[in-house]
Amino acid sequence: MNNFKPIKFPSDHGAHDNIIEWWYFNGHLWDKNKNRYAFMDTLFRANNKKVNIPFLRRLPAKYVCFAHSIVTDLKKKKSEKSVQSVALASKDSFKKPLLYVNYLDPMIVSGFFSSTIEQLSENRFHIKTDSLDLTLTSKKQPMLEGGKGHINVCGRDSYYYSLTDMETSGIIKIGTDWVAVTGQSWMDHQWADVSYTKDQWTWFSLQLDNGMEIMCVEYLDKKDKSYLVDVLDKNNKHTSLNKLNLTATKKEWQSLTTKAKYPLEWEIEIPELNIKLKTDALINNQEMVFGDINYWEGPLSITGSVDGKKVSGRGFMELVGYKSNYNALLLAGKALQSKLNNKIKQSQRNFFKSIGW
């Protein structure tokens, strides 16, 4: 990256004039009865003339946002997923001294709800959607991937940093009820001048009980393969590496929607730090479908050792670009028809109620 500029806070928590950018959060949560939950919430911002996602190019604005989120009840093995193909940002979004974006889904069937990502202070953030309302406080310095916050995978440059240990509290919606929760979260912020390509990556955020956090990823395009590893220990010592042994076991889950097969159990070895870990997905069906893009995003349990000492922990995994066999337009049509059917049924119920039936 010849024109690399060092990352500076708080300004670089905000938006940049690049082709693609996203703010990503995941976390593990508990209620007062020790029931376990997990969540993921991501806002994307893209230059819709350059990002190479076909349906976005038809929109008139230079930048367009879209948002994905999941709230998972791990006891019931049930997830509530949201994919906003277009998210409309308010006029004051990305214009305040600290990160602030307020956005809504224009395809909402009834009612009104706006979502928010905002930085409250140097190390505190607030995220809100129609299914969660959480405050997250970072307990460590930002982890600048690659050592300086810029990386190169298969010839593609990007800026990238993480907040790896965020104390979390708030409420999430489970069914029709709001549940008070606490827990631990992770934040990623990444931006780059690269358009969308159908590459494949296997990404992990790992939070261990010895105070260590790890980001590791295997990235593949048609010709090359790249590995990245960033480790932050309990004393904020940061180590960046590019060697990783990543092996999928036989445990996998196949989507009935896209027919994609996702490996759900992995062995991770970082030889230079004598780290050996095994990750296991806590729930199978965590697939997200966005146009002709499908990916798996979900929570993990972790066991293994660091320098010969046993460790355990929790994390998240993202599997993108795994081969699928489906018709995106057909799926989109079914989803739209389902929304219309629900709207018709609601209108019918309202009518019968109005005449006293």
Secondary structure, 3 states (H helix, E strand, C coil): CCCCCCCCCCHHHCCCCCCEEEEEEEEEEECCCCCEEEEEEEEEEEECCCCCCHHHHHCCCCEEEEEEEEEEECCCCEEEEEEEEEEEECCCCCCCCCCEEEEECCCCCCCCCEEEEEECCCCEEEEECCCEEEEEEECCCCEEHHHCCEEEECCEEEEEEEEEEEEEEEEEEECCEEEEEEEEEEEEEEEECCCCCCCEEEEEEEEECCCCEEEEEEEECCCCEEEEEEEECCCCCEEEECCCEEEECCCEEECCCCCCEEECEEEEEEHHHCEEEEEEECCCCCEEEECCEEEEEEEEEEEEEECCEEEEEEEEEEEECCCCCCCHHHHHHHHHHHHHHHHHHHHHHHHHHHCCC
